[in-house]
Amino acid sequence: MDQIEHKFVEVNELKLHIAEIGNGSKPVVLFLHGFPEIWYSWRHQMVAVANAGFRAIAPDYRGYGLSDPPPEPEKTTFSDFVNDLVALLDALGISKVTLVAKDFGARLAQLLVLLHPERVIGVVTLGTPFVPLGPRKFLEAFPEGFYVSRWQEPGRAEADFARLDAKTVLRNIYILFSRCDIPIAAPDQEIMDLVDSSTPLPPWFSDEDLSAYGALYEKSGFRTALKVPYRSLNEEFNISNHIRSGQVKYFATNLEIEFLPEGSHFVQEQLPDQVNELILKFLKSHS
């Protein structure tokens, strides 16, 4: 991982941090992280695709990691992130990329394909299938204590997280999101209360990894990260209504599906060799 280089690129009046490795003649692979992640979550995949001759780039979104925060984090949108990514490609002189995305990064990948199809060669998403854009009604099926519902409420997650340092918040989320059970708090609990301080980290996530995440979230905080994705799920986009209906095969006619039954929210960190193999298989057959 020492070969990964870091730099800042100015886009839309903000300096975005990017991690980069490889300068091969093959296409660029742009990695899009989820929550509660940063570029670092793709460390295993970046090295693997670079060793295969690709150029790997992983940005921290505005307000995440080492990137500048937006002037008003509470007004940040998915559209801002998409515009930043397009501006980043322009600034780097990159015409087309293959996207590898997870969690809410998959939504950014889908928006890039729909709004800027000329910039995308192919898309790999982890943990999140294609979902037609529109209001997110899945929350109606969960109780009030569902973590997404709690984190959508302005001020609630901030107060919950403020009881702990950033490193401990990240530790708790990694433990929660690595379980099979969906995090749901009782009425007299907050989400951070669901993790006992004696619970160990997942075996594939080291203290060194936690320190790397903790240091970066200590800098950035969680203001932007709570706004996007959790408080922007119902954002509307300037995309025709026909995009929002039909079956997934209609939108992704060359869809390939792989299932890793032991995979968690952090599958690319948990099972890096298996994920790397699948990504490289896709890249080699679609480049």
LOFIMI-854169 format. One record per residue: x, z negated, y of N, C-alpha, C, CB in turn. Coordinates in steps of 0.001 Angstrom, whole numbers, padded with zeros to 6 digits, always signed. Atoms other than C-alpha are relative to their C-alpha. Glycine has a CB too. Layout:
N
XZYXZYXZYXZY;...
This chain:
287
+000829+000000-001213+000000+000000+000000+000858+000000+001256-000935-001213+000010;-000894+000016-001163+003044-000281+002260+000121+001368+000651+001376-000492-000406;-000130-001349-000562+002967+003503+002690-001133+000346+000964+000041+001024-001119;+001135-000283-000886-000352+003321+004551+000407-000237+001454-001228-000882-000373;-000351+000093-001410+000169+003981+008258-001240-000324+000839+000650+001313+000481;+001102+000428-000862-001910+002663+011126+000208+000536+001411-000117-001545+000019;-000083-000438-001391-002707+004037+014541-001365-000132+000646+000512+001457+000100;+001240+000072-000762-005336+004011+017266-000278+001366+000613+000079-001098+001099;+000417-001281-000551-007290+007061+018383-001128-000271+000989-000452+000997-001128;+001030+000231-001017-009319+007089+021595-001152+000972-000177+000589+000131+001412;+001213-000812+000126-012860+008329+021076-001118-000686+000766-000396+000209-001499;+001154+000522-000739-015868+007891+023336+000334-001284+000769-001156-000263-000961;-000471+001078-000873-013884+005559+025635+000317-001292-000755-001035-000281+001061;-000421+001149+000809-012970+003205+022767+001192+000411-000853-001169-000521-000897;-001116-000251+000911-009811+002915+020693-000406-000429-001404+001286-000754+000460;+000319+000280+001393-010630+003207+016999+001276-000119-000806-000908+001090-000586;-001129+000166+000914-008178+001905+014455-000246+000821-001254+000214-001494-000357;+000097-000704+001272-007501+004173+011494+001222-000324-000858-000124+001529+000224;-001077+000081+000984-005439+003706+008351+000117+001374-000639-000268-001124-001082;-000209-001376+000455-003899+006878+006969+001167+000066-000968+000247+000937+001191;-001089-000229+000943-001782+008014+004048-000128+001409-000565-000011-001061-001143;-000004-001346+000583-000761+011416+002720-000080+001071+001056-001148+000161-000968;+000068-001150-000902-000245+014750+004419+000038+001285-000799+001152-000030+001021;-000010-001155+000882-000819+017118+001561-000771+001170+000560-000557-000370-001330;+000681-001214-000442-002145+020629+001885-001466+000018-000411+000702+001221-000557;+001398+000064+000438-005406+019653+000177-000860-000622+001098-000129-000814-001317;+000890+000494-001062-008485+018662+002214+000140-001495+000273-001427+000299-000361;-000013+001400-000424-008833+015390+004082-001171-000736-000634-000059-000112+001545;+001053+000872+000521-010803+012535+002521-000209-001114+001016+000369-000581-001423;+000339+001015-000993-012567+010308+005044-000797-001102-000691-000808+000617+001191;+000615+001144+000663-013447+006847+003712-000807-000814+001008+001074-000884-000674;+000905+000724-000894-016413+005020+005269-000403-001317-000645-001255+000851+000332;+000217+001317+000600-016639+001288+004644-001413-000502+000221+000985-000998+000559;+001296+000655-000157-019679-000971+004357+000179-001362+000627-000718-000126-001346;-000061+001381-000481-020374-004607+005201+000217-000913-001201-001305-000394+000780;-000728+000474-001176-018564-006987+005298+001435+000510-000052-000027-001550+000082;-001292-000589+000303-015668-004612+005042+000667+000629+001218-000157+001031-001076;-000823-000699-000978-013001-002761+006990+000761+001064-000785+000981-000988+000780;-000779-001030+000691-010532+000016+006147+000612-000541-001286+001101+000541+000917;-000747+000622+001104-008798-002426+003767-000748+000087-001331+000289-001460+000327;+000765-000048+001246-011625-002191+001242+000281+001266-000807-001483-000093+000300;-000315-001263+000674-010446+001348+000405+001474+000111-000379-000383+001167+000886;-001456-000062+000205-006767+000437-000114+000381+000653-001335+000593-001406+000065;-000338-000564+001313-006753+001301-003828-000291+001491-000059-000774-000720-001103;+000401-001404+000056-008558+004610-003368+000878+000865+000897-001464+000150+000403;-000831-000780-000913-006437+005736-000412+001316+000376-000641+000251-000771+001279;-001279-000269+000667-003213+005433-002366-000193+001010-001128+000614-001309-000552;+000241-000891+001138-004736+007182-005391-000208+001440+000451-001212-000474-000796;+000256-001384-000419-006011+010232-003491+001233+000593+000689-001222+000062+000949;-001236-000497-000612-002770+010483-001491+000998+000424-001075+000626-001078+000913;-000904-000352+001099-000782+010488-004742-000424+001297-000682+000053-001133-001026;+000506-001243+000580-002995+013361-005863+000126+001174+000972-001457-000171-000418;-000266-001087-000939-002016+015381-002781-000968+000120+001158+000006+001261-000725;+000965-000034-001103-004904+014611-000425+000480-000875+001162-001393-000469-000485;-000235+000856-001165-004768+013099+003046-001183-000947+000120+000189+000846+001316;+001054+001013-000032-006725+009854+003176-000019-000688+001357+000199-001036-001126;+000175+000659-001291-008121+008395+006408-001162-000988-000124-000262+001048+001146;+001053+001014+000034-010122+005163+006690-000065-000687+001357+000252-001038-001137;+000120+000663-001304-011360+004048+010112-000699-001355-000111-000763+000894+000975;+000872+001140-000287-012658+000705+011270-001001+000492+001043+000821-001276+000514;+000990-000422-000994-015935+001428+013062+000156-000813+001286-001434-000154-000562;-000001+000761-001257-016371+000327+016678-000536-001416-000266-000864+000726+001096;+000429+001377+000185-016618-003454+016735+000390-000608-001330-001456-000078+000149;-000472+000484+001296-015125-003776+013246+001532-000014-000014-000553+000886-001158;-001439+000023+000217-011585-004791+012315+000796+000054+001283+000397+001135-000874;-000897-000119-001145-008954-003668+014800-000526+000952+001073+001354+000466-000464;+000556-000915-001004-011157-001152+016627-000597-000777+001164-001068+000912-000629;+000593+000630-001186-012379-001893+020129-001473-000304-000241+000160+000909+001240;+001447+000249+000044-015785-003540+020402-000699+000854+001049-000314-001506+000231;+000755-000711-001037-018488-001613+022257-000301-000945+001147-001313+000592-000573;+000278+000865-001158-019312-002889+025757-001184-000932-000223-000259+000846+001225;+001197+000802+000281-022712-004121+024553-000301+000087-001500-001232+000494+000853;+000185-000086+001454-022602-004812+020797-001461+000018-000431+000692-001153-000664;+001411+000095+000395-026329-005614+020679-000751+001311+000184-000688-001087+000798;+000643-001303-000187-027116-002022+021723+000632+001093-000868+000071+000406+001466;-000679-000970+000850-024887-000348+019131-000960+000561-001042+001214-000640-000685;+000898-000671+000931-026548+002159+016802+000786+000751-001081-000922+000967+000756;-000595-000901+000991-025877+004198+013677+000450+001289+000663-000997+000305-001133;-000346-001245-000686-025874+007215+015969+001337-000115+000726-001100+000381+000990;-001298+000217-000644-022955+005713+017907+001134+000175-001011+000061-001409+000637;-001031-000097+001034-020986+005427+014683+000210+001460-000418-000384-000859-001227;-000111-001406+000387-021768+009031+013708+000727+000785+001086-001396+000607-000261;-000669-000703-001104-020732+010294+017142+001485-000346+000050-000666-000349+001344;-001412+000397+000032-017496+008298+016879+000754+000744-001093+000128-001513-000214;-000674-000667+001112-016693+009857+013506+000242+001473+000308-000822-000140-001282;-000183-001405-000374-017251+013391+014786+001099+000127+001057-001328+000602+000526;-001033-000024-001042-015132+012646+017863+001377-000300-000591-000332-001015+001112;-001268+000309+000663-012441+011177+015612+000558+001242-000688-000187-001141-001024;-000461-001234+000654-012264+014366+013549+000494+001007+001035-001133+000623-000847;-000430-000912-001066-012062+016404+016762+001357-000410+000554-001039+000034+001130;-001257+000491-000576-009274+014212+018129+001176+000222-000942-000116-001482+000338;-001062-000184+000994-007301+014569+014898+000176+001465-000389-000298-000825-001242;-000105-001426+000303-007858+018321+014757-000414+000340-001420+001404+000464+000230;+000458-000207+001378-009705+018144+011431-001364+000685+000034-000077-001358-000783;+001249-000759-000049-012420+020733+010858-000994-000446-001059+000283+001472-000163;+000886+000374+001099-013810+019583+007499+000604-001141-000805-000275+001206-000910;-000461+001113+000833-013623+016516+005282-000912-000153-001209+000045-001318+000814;+000834+000539+001066-014830+015159+001998-000223-001469+000329+000663+000189-001427;+000351+001367-000350-016650+011875+002595-000104-000859-001252-001314-000035+000782;+000165+001012+001049-016318+008820+000351-000518-001247+000702+001362-000284-000790;+000662+001048-000766-018697+006088+001446-000702-000984-000926-001000+000606+000985;+000743+001002+000761-020331+002886+000277-000875-000827+000922+000957-000908-000778;+000889+000876-000743-023092+000535+001328-000580+000776+001201+000758-001290+000470;+000594-000724-001122-024282+001443+004844+000866+001168+000447-000230-000943+001167;-000824-001174-000257-021331+003829+005113-000599+001246-000620+001403-000215-000526;+000671-001144+000622-023366+006037+002775-001043+000595+000931-000654-000415-001320;+000976-000529-000961-026036+006313+005457+000708+000830+001068-000803-001153+000658;-000776-000783-000960-023383+007469+007920+000401+001340-000601+001247-000776+000447;-000375-001244+000668-022211+010045+005386-001179+000959-000057+000518-000284-001414;+001189-000840+000068-025755+011331+004911-000361+000577+001368-001174-000796-000556;+000291-000485-001349-026265+011571+008662+000995+001070+000432+000017-001159+000996;-001003-001017-000322-023012+013486+009049-000345+001326-000663+001397-000463-000438;+000363-001230+000712-024145+015977+006423-001204+000665+000648-000296-000297-001476;+001221-000558-000564-027585+016412+008003+000190+000532+001418-001082-001043-000007;-000162-000368-001405-026421+016593+011612+001177+000940+000232+000178-001241+000836;-001219-000804-000177-023013+018274+011158+000442+000573-001343+001142-000853+000627;-000335-000504+001345-023077+020140+007828+001272+000829-000036-001137+000829-000532;-001197-000837-000045-020260+022410+008961+001290-000814-000087+000002+000821+001269;-001192+000846+000022-017879+019413+008983+000240-000640-001367-000119-001080+001052;-000057+000737+001260-018475+018257+005394+000132+000944-001195-001244-000872-000158;-000208-000768+001232-017161+019669+002104-000842-000567-001132+001487+000002-000395;+000744+000671+001056-018753+017118-000209-000085-001481+000302+000653+000236-001372;+000245+001417-000258-019920+013519-000404+000005-000783-001309-001340-000195+000737;+000054+000979+001079-019250+010637-002783-000537-001298+000601+001418-000212-000673;+000490+001291-000471-021349+007498-002286+000049-001004-001144-001441+000123+000561;-000094+001079+000973-020906+004178-004060-001090-001025+000286+001404-000660+000033;+000961+001089-000097-023770+001782-004680-001258+000310+000767+000639-001145+000613;+001164-000345-000819-026241+003582-002411-000363+001458-000220+000274-000270+001500;+000402-001392+000205-028165+006716-003432-000516+000606+001293-001071+000097-001093;+000619-000639-001158-029544+009263-001005-001416-000540+000152-000006+001554-000147;+001341+000477-000318-032639+007814+000659-000483+000776+001215-000019-001550+000264;+000507-000726-001179-034752+010016+002962-000121-000923+001205-001367+000638-000306;+000017+000814-001205-034528+008785+006533-001430-000361+000394+000698+000733+001146;+001316+000479-000425-037401+006770+007908-000018-001514-000032-001121+000575-000898;+000080+001465-000021-038627+003169+008230+000351-000601-001357-001400-000448+000418;-000388+000686+001225-037162+000791+005675-001045-001051-000335+001401-000642+000141;+001089+000900+000349-040102-000897+003961+000321-000903-001190-001233+000798-000297;-000334+000790+001181-038226-002479+001060-000023-001499+000276+001362+000400-000516;-000024+001423-000330-038045-005786+002934-001340-000673-000301+000359-000191+001471;+001315+000564+000255-041767-006227+002381-000123-000571-001412-001059+001051+000221;+000062+000450+001391-041075-006802-001318+000772-001300-000240+000538+001082-000908;-000838+001183+000170-038756-009764-000704-000533-001175+000808+001438+000306+000408;+000432+001185-000758-039387-013343+000422+000758-000139+001315+000191-001263-000839;-000586+000209-001333-038498-014609+003895+001483-000326-000067-000730-001116+000723;-001391+000428+000093-035189-016013+002666+000983+001057-000441+000091-001117-000916;-000880-001109+000368-033799-012615+001638+001063+000180+001078-000810+001314-000197;-001102+000008-000971-030387-012272+003263-000139+001065+001069+001310+000184-000709;+000158-001049-001005-031205-008956+004996-001006-000435+001056-000447+001325-000655;+001013+000473-000951-034329-010459+006559+000573-001061+000923-001218-000557-000743;-000596+001051-000813-032393-013493+007726+000980+000580+001023+000709-001020-000892;-001028-000545-000887-029584-011418+009212-000572+000972+001033+001068+000698-000818;+000653-000826-001012-032037-009190+011058-000490-000837+001180-001168+000761-000618;+000545+000877-001034-033248-012174+013061+001085-000328+001023-000571-001298-000625;-001050+000250-000995-031240-012313+016323+000335-001486+000119-000429+000539+001362;-000490+001364-000181-029147-015451+016528+000091-000827-001261-000859-000696+000948;+000023+000866+001179-029832-016782+013056+001309+000069-000781-001163+000382-000907;-001272-000131+000718-026807-015368+011236+001160-000508+000851+000242+001465-000401;-001071+000476-000878-024647-016090+014275+000139-001520-000085-000269+000428+001454;-000041+001456+000088-025601-019770+014115+000484-000455-001377-001384-000589+000293;-000418+000324+001364-025128-019834+010341+001509+000186-000146-000755+000880-001025;-001427-000294+000119-021683-018211+010507+000854-000910+000873+000264+001445+000364;-000783+000789-000963-020575-020320+013493+000395-001374-000548-000792-000177+001288;-000360+001284+000604-020477-023426+011295+001322+000070-000758-001102-000462-000936;-001183-000227+000827-017500-021894+009463+000972+000911+000736-000390+000613-001368;-000916-000991-000557-014377-019930+010283-000258+001339-000677+001486-000440-000181;+000288-001354+000492-014396-016170+009701+000453+000173-001445+000682+001048+000889;-000522-000138+001364-012303-016430+006550-000963-000600-001017+001377-000672-000121;+000941+000641+000919-014790-018811+004934-001301+000794-000093-000291-001440+000451;+001190-000856+000036-017730-016614+005922+000240+001179-000941-000361+000507+001426;-000314-001132+000867-016021-013654+004250+000101-000435-001453+001303+000663+000439;-000102+000527+001360-015209-015766+001201-001386-000165-000613+000749-001345-000004;+001343+000243+000517-018834-016781+000816-000749+001301-000285-000789-000843+000985;+000699-001274+000199-020138-013231+001235+000563+000733-001212+000113+000887+001260;-000582-000654+001180-017673-011879-001329-000499-000629-001291+001524-000069+000051;+000527+000681+001193-018843-014489-003808-001470+000360-000212+000161-001538+000131;+001433-000303+000112-022533-013896-003077-000249+001436-000455-000693-000241+001338;+000257-001406+000271-022352-010106-003194+000634+000473-001307+000508+000839+001142;-000600-000350+001286-020352-010150-006436-000864-000472-001163+001398-000601-000113;+000896+000506+001039-023155-011871-008330-001090+001022-000321-000634-001332+000440;+001135-000854+000375-026033-010235-010158-001244-000341+000810-000300-000138-001494;+001188+000448-000721-028587-012288-008229+000050+000431+001461-000140-001520-000095;+000106-000331-001419-029799-011146-004814-000002-001293+000810-001286+000837+000288;-000028+001234-000807-028966-013764-002139-001324-000252+000714+001128+000069+001027;+001277+000403-000617-032237-015484-001212+000064-001507+000245-001243+000382-000919;-000070+001411-000370-032262-018812+000644-001387-000629-000009+000647-000162+001383;+001240+000763-000103-034921-021488+000446-000327-000224+001472+000115-001356-000755;+000384+000202-001410-036868-022319+003631+000909-000977+000745-001423-000500+000071;-000845+000999-000665-034560-025281+004329+001486+000316-000140-000282-001382-000568;-001390-000424+000175-031362-023311+003638+000328+001168+000918+000265+000387-001460;-000511-001230-000591-029218-020752+005396+000803+000724-001088+000884-000293+001282;-000674-000798+001023-027423-017971+003526+001357-000586-000379+000176+001431+000486;-001306+000585+000314-024034-019647+003794-000111-001230-000882+000726-000358+001274;+000192+001180+000835-025499-022700+002047-000102+000345-001479-001239-000742+000434;+000163-000409+001392-025893-020655-001145+001297-000026-000791-000584+001374-000057;-001297+000013+000678-022168-020905-001938+000615-001383+000096+000953+001057+000604;-000691+001287+000029-020523-024125-003017+001473+000204+000321-000167-000686-001378;-001399-000138-000419-017068-024703-001542+000974+000022-001176+000369-001131+000933;-000885+000023+001170-015652-025188-005051-000072+001283-000822-000345-001179-000882;+000142-001245+000760-016779-021755-006286+001229+000884+000205-001285+000756+000422;-001203-000829-000165-013727-019565-006989-000337+001411+000454+000781+000058-001304;+000146-001406-000344-013227-016087-005627-000136+000841-001264+001196+000479+000838;-000006-000910+001156-013949-013155-007946+001440+000257-000444-000713+001346+000346;-001378-000126+000498-010878-012612-010185+000758+001204+000536-000016+000071-001484;-000644-001209-000500-010192-009178-008683+000258-000054+001504-000848+001206-000326;-000157+000151-001448-010105-010501-005093+000898-001201+000253-001388-000171+000717;-001015+001039-000122-006993-012471-004180-000095-000760+001317+001372+000607-000137;-000093+000735-001263-006288-015071-001530+000630+000868+001083+000816-001292-000186;-000630-000920-000959-004092-012434+000112-001029+000984+000556+001165+000769-000668;+001059-000900-000451-007032-010044+000236-000926-000714+000984-000805+000534-001203;+000894+000765-000861-009242-012739+001727+000632-000255+001363-000370-001325-000663;-000693+000248-001270-006636-013540+004368+000013+001256+000870+001440-000478-000257;-000003-001256-000757-006457-009861+005355-001357+000231+000658+000357+001188-000918;+001340-000145-000561-010221-009696+005829-000260-001046+001079-001054-000109-001104;+000282+001092-000927-010422-013077+007516+000667+000194+001347+000440-001308-000594;-000733-000197-001249-007771-012224+010096-000663+001067+000869+001452+000388-000291;+000597-001082-000772-009518-009007+011102-001385-000366+000524-000085+001253-000845;+001303+000438-000503-012972-010553+011343+000139-001143+000999-000896-000430-001157;-000265+001003-001029-011467-013420+013305+000162+000684+001347+001260-000830-000343;-000176-000769-001237-010541-010764+015857-001325+000619+000457+001058+001103-000201;+001170-000793-000392-013729-008690+015790-001273-000820+000120-000218+001103-000988;+001259+000720+000066-016345-011323+015067-001052+000808-000749-000492-000337+001403;+001065-000627+000777-019717-010320+013612-001107+000606+000867-000597-001010-000939;+001089-000451-000868-021720-009220+016672-000398+001450-000310+000410-000130+001476;+000317-001394+000299-021455-005478+016058-000397+000170-001452+001184+000899+000325;+000260-000137+001434-021449-005901+012272-001408-000435-000374+001008-000806-000791;+001376+000389+000272-024815-007642+012373-000991+001001+000589-000272-001393+000554;+000883-001010-000604-026312-005030+014689-000059+001257-000856+000477+000356+001416;-000064-001147+000908-025145-002156+012475+000781-000439-001227+000668+001256+000687;+001251-000651+000337-026317-002147+009774-001298-000783+000209+000067+000386-001368;+001221+000755+000297-028824-005010+009615-001094+000137+001044+000333-001436-000155;+001024-000037-001043-030576-004785+012973-000258+001416+000510+000407-000894+001155;+000214-001401-000371-030589-000979+013078-000622+000800-001136+001314+000638+000417;+000488-000694+001193-032230-000159+009751-001157+000942+000295-000425-001002-001037;+001145-000852-000324-035298+001361+011405+000278+000968+001141-001184-000853+000351;-000368-000958-001043-033388+003515+013852-000537+001390-000325+001525+000050+000172;+000507-001356+000180-034920+006947+014344+001065+001006+000434-001312+000210+000803;-000999-001027-000258-032854+010124+014358-000692+001321+000313+000953+000157-001206;+000562-001293-000404-033407+013566+015788+000154+001009-001132+000688+000523+001289;-000051-000860+001179-033957+015173+012411-001435+000357-000373+000747-000701-001198;+001357-000480+000281-036985+017253+011406-000662-000806-001104+000028+001473-000385;+000749+000794+000962-039723+015559+009407+000163+000476-001436-001446+000010+000362;-000088-000469+001382-039210+017797+006380+001180-000623-000735+000114+001517-000034;-001137+000657+000633-035929+015989+005775-000443-001279-000689+001094-000302+001029;+000385+001337+000450-037860+012806+005103-000914-000005-001216-000671-000723+001113;+000905-000025+001137-039924+013945+002140+000626+000737-001174-001325+000651+000387;-000487-000708+001175-039372+015180-001405+000905-000841-000874+000723+001229+000417;-000834+000687+000975-037121+014266-004296+001477+000181+000333-000295+000513-001415;-001424-000016-000331-033413+013569-004183+000659+001326-000388+000713-001157-000697;-000597-001265+000424-032602+016762-006085-000273+001121+001000-000527+000392-001372;+000292-000992-001027-034235+018736-003280+001077-000027+001069-001381-000249+000623;-001004+000149-001046-031689+017361-000845+001422+000167-000538-000144-001356+000664;-001335-000063+000588-028713+017162-003211-000089+000815-001281+000574-001433-000279;+000233-000866+001150-029060+020154-005490+001133-000052-001012-000201+001416+000458;-001139+000106+000914-025603+019595-006996+000345-001460-000271+001221+000734+000575;-000196+001434+000157-026084+015866-007481+000608-000344-001354-001318-000728+000175;-000600+000553+001215-023862+014127-010021-000122-001519+000081+001508+000449-000165;+000205+001442+000011-024568+010519-011042+000880-000639-001062-001481-000340-000248;-000801+000790+000928-022162+008050-012652-000442-001448+000109+001528+000145+000292;+000466+001384+000020-023147+004530-013690+001076-000902-000569-001294-000132-000818;-000960+001007+000443-020714+001614-013917-000768-001314-000139+001218-000139+001008;+000919+001134+000176-022835-001184-015436+000550-001343+000453-000382-000105-001427;-000582+001276-000411-020395-003963-014546+000299-000044+001494+001270-000265-000782;-000368-000091-001401-019985-002835-010964-000838-000891+000904-000113+001412+000455;+000668+000832-000998-020846-005102-008045-000056+000751+001328+000732-001364+000168;+000015-000573-001352-021329-004470-004323+001384+000517+000391-000481-001049+001024;-001387-000351-000343-017527-004216-004140+000667+000759-001147+000813-001271+000339;-000472-000643+001222-017112-001868-007096+001361+000661+000165-001000+001023-000456;-001281-000691-000178-014169+000022-005575+001179-000964+000014-000016+000802+001288;-001037+001017+000076-012203-003216-005326+000005-000675-001369-000194-001040+001102;+000168+000660+001293-013531-004679-008561+000549+000849-001154-001476-000308-000238;-000381-000921+001077-012913-001609-010764+000732+001210+000582-001251+000457-000803;-000648-001101-000727-010388+000474-008815+000426+001166-000876+001194-000516+000721;-000462-001102+000848-009024+002480-011735-001150+000917-000386+000679-000542-001258;+001159-000809+000384-012473+003615-012877-000548+000778+001188-001095-000886-000593;+000508-000676-001200-013617+004417-009349+000951+001101+000442-000208-001007+001143;-000979-001019-000385-010389+006257-008556-000109+001235-000898+001424-000577-000066;+000107-001119+000931-010769+008381-011670-001204+000879+000319-000095-000514-001432;+001208-000762-000311-014308+009389-010725+000130+000754+001325-001208-000932+000048;-000191-000667-001291-013389+010152-007115+000925+001195-000137+000560-000979+001036;-000958-001095+000165-010403+012258-008131-000605+001149-000795+001268-000501-000692;+000685-001044+000765-012508+014125-010672-000880+000832+000930-000850-000621-001141;+000865-000698-000949-014981+014978-007902+000834+000841+000958-000867-001002+000784;-000821-000719-000973-012275+015952-005422+000628+001258-000607+001095-000918+000542;-000675-001141+000634-010496+018225-007872-000973+001126-000342+000720-000455-001265;+000974-001037+000365-013700+020032-008806-000767+000541+001203-000979-000549-001014;+000738-000444-001186-015007+020413-005235+000920+000285+001181-001026-001045+000395;-000938-000269-001107-011911+021234-003204+000333+001493+000036+001309-000848-000155;
